[in-house]
Amino acid sequence: MNYLSTRGHPDRKRFCEILLEGLAPDGGLYLPEQYPQVDTATLAKWRALPYAELAFEILSLYIDDIPPADLKAICAKTYTAEVFGTDEIVPLRELEDGVYLEALSNGPTLAFKDMAMQLLGNLFEYELARRGAELNILGATSGDTGSAAEYAMRGKKGVRVFMTSPDGRMSPFQQAQMFSLQDANIHNIAITGVFDDCQDIVKAVSNDLAFKRKYRIGTVNSINWARLLAQVVYYFAGYFQATASNDKPVSFTVPSGNFGNVCAGHVARMMGLPIHTLVVATNENDVLDEFFRTGVYRVRGAVDTHETSSPSMDISKASNFERFVFDLVGRDPAKLRKLFVDDLGLNGSFDLSADPAFAQAAGRFGFRSGRSTHADRLATIRDTDKRFATLVDPHTADGLKAAREQLAPGVPMVVLETALPIKFAATLVEALGEEPARPKKFEGIEALPKRVVKLPADAEAVKAYIAEHCD
Ligand SMILES: *Cc1c(COP(=O)(O)O)cnc(C)c1O
């Protein structure tokens, strides 16, 4: 399997070459040259497989530069009941007639990013050992991504993590999750500033090419193809749990920010998984909902990006969206470049409303969308508690609301649960008047010793810290 860039760069790469990379050299995103097709006989075979083996089968279609026995061992080591809490790994339960919740957030940090990041940690360790190389991951987080990355990379050979976060701005629970890690290869850096300052520092350090090369700086952001690929697996696992046979269509609703999660659903659908509809659920930051309703993709500025009670979906642009648009415009890199380089560069937006391709987003590709507000989230959390004695986190609540607007008779609707309610306790308290129960292993974590350094919002200070901790 070879990978291409959405922006038309002539090079083709193998999986392990793009594993440790971010963007393609021309600024595009990597995609497989074609989507492997899965027929009904294969689906029938896969239906009976445990999660780790299903993951191996799917990954094998995209990864041909890791020996199968090694890849199988990596999958088996990653997707265990010990790490994810159940043998099903992503158990499905029916909430009401035809509406299901697929639990993706029982990993170490209680959010769905563990599903991909845990695999990435093991793939990184494997590939770095094979190359005899090291990698220093530099990141910026306001919560979920950073902790998922740290829990995936802790103790891994050849990898260090330098994770910046805005000092004092994460929830006490999130701070405790990250800062209580005592592993020598994990470095928490609290920056005196806001999340944007952290992102600016990461950008400044990455733009210093000499420093980047010398200290082998890498990232684990959501455009990484391996992360997306890992997420394809749970669409198959959810499908098998929601159906008794492989001829029934199923719809998925996906709480969306950077379009990574739902893009994995798109890939699963392109492979031939019988997905009826993919519902993109957004909060008040509704760039994606606007696109699927109108055909206009309009990136928001900082002042138009709202801080909401589903903060992991607070995005100004959806960094994986280019992958879907590439398929939407018939994989034409010139057309893609016009939209993402010329139009976005010039106007901060592009308009496909008059383009016949836009009709295919809903038609051929099965996309719908929905939007929620803070009031909707509170109402959904209350309603779900009252009618089904089930607590959902604010992101999953956004999903449930959008899902109910897109139900089709006879088609099961699977809503992806992207975090556990305890991670967003303040909103749960606002909705229900009480704190959600906390899994045992997280009791009292706020009192654990913290491992974190405070640095000013200055890229030079962060560089000096990295240099000092790199041998
Ligand atoms: C990251 C995240 C999302 C958004 O996922 P994307 O892949 O960026 O669309 C939604 N909910 C939670 C809880 C998250 O952590």
The ligand as an ORCA input file, in Angstrom:
! r2SCAN-3c Opt
* xyz 0 1
  C     -10.945     15.063     20.421
  C     -12.346     14.921     20.897
  C     -13.455     15.111     20.041
  C     -13.290     15.535     18.586
  O     -12.730     14.525     17.791
  P     -12.153     14.852     16.326
  O     -11.472     13.605     15.900
  O     -11.212     15.998     16.510
  O     -13.313     15.212     15.467
  C     -14.729     14.907     20.555
  N     -14.934     14.575     21.841
  C     -13.905     14.388     22.707
  C     -14.197     14.045     24.118
  C     -12.576     14.547     22.274
  O     -11.555     14.386     23.133
*
